[in-house]
Amino acid sequence: MLNIPTSFYLPPEDVDNLRTAAAELMKQSQDYQKLLQEFAAHPNPESIFAEPPPPDPKDGKAAKKQNKPIP
């Protein structure tokens, strides 16, 4: 694969807006809804529109969710 540098950058607010728009388009898509039904998937609307984690003060990157084992 070629390593071609890019300067593509979107501010965090634009990324959030794109995610919101994508989620709305997916909700309105009959094809996507049919696919969900075929796979018996049940999307959680709260996770689709969930706020991204706050930036880590150490490096400014979003903190990763940590999966905790269920007791």
C-alpha positions in Angstrom: 0.0 0.0 0.0 1.2 3.5 -0.8 2.0 5.8 2.1 0.7 9.1 0.7 0.5 11.8 3.3 -2.6 13.8 3.5 -3.6 17.1 5.2 -7.2 16.0 5.5 -8.5 17.4 8.8 -11.9 18.1 10.3 -12.5 20.1 13.5 -14.1 18.0 16.2 -17.4 19.9 15.9 -17.6 19.0 12.2 -16.9 15.3 12.9 -19.7 15.4 15.5 -22.0 17.0 12.9 -21.1 14.4 10.3 -21.8 11.6 12.7 -25.2 13.0 13.6 -26.1 13.5 9.9 -25.0 9.9 9.1 -27.1 8.5 11.9 -30.1 10.5 10.7 -29.6 9.3 7.1 -29.3 5.7 8.3 -32.5 6.0 10.3 -34.3 7.3 7.2 -32.8 4.7 4.8 -35.3 2.0 3.9 -32.5 -0.3 2.7 -30.5 0.1 5.9 -33.6 -0.5 8.0 -34.3 -3.7 5.9 -30.8 -4.8 6.5 -31.2 -4.3 10.2 -34.3 -6.4 10.1 -32.6 -9.1 8.2 -29.9 -9.4 10.7 -32.3 -8.9 13.6 -30.2 -6.0 14.8 -31.7 -3.5 17.2 -29.7 -0.2 17.2 -29.6 1.7 20.4 -30.5 5.3 19.5 -28.8 6.5 22.7 -25.5 5.2 21.5 -25.9 6.6 18.0 -26.3 10.1 19.4 -24.0 9.6 22.4 -21.5 12.4 23.2 -17.9 11.5 22.4 -15.7 11.0 25.4 -13.9 14.1 26.7 -10.3 14.7 25.5 -7.5 13.2 27.6 -5.7 16.2 29.3 -2.4 14.4 28.7 -2.5 14.2 24.9 -5.7 16.0 23.8 -7.0 12.8 22.2 -10.4 11.3 23.1 -10.3 8.9 25.9 -11.0 5.3 25.0 -13.8 3.4 26.6 -12.6 0.6 28.8 -14.6 -2.6 28.6 -15.1 -3.9 32.1 -15.8 -7.6 32.6 -19.3 -8.4 33.8 -19.2 -10.1 37.2 
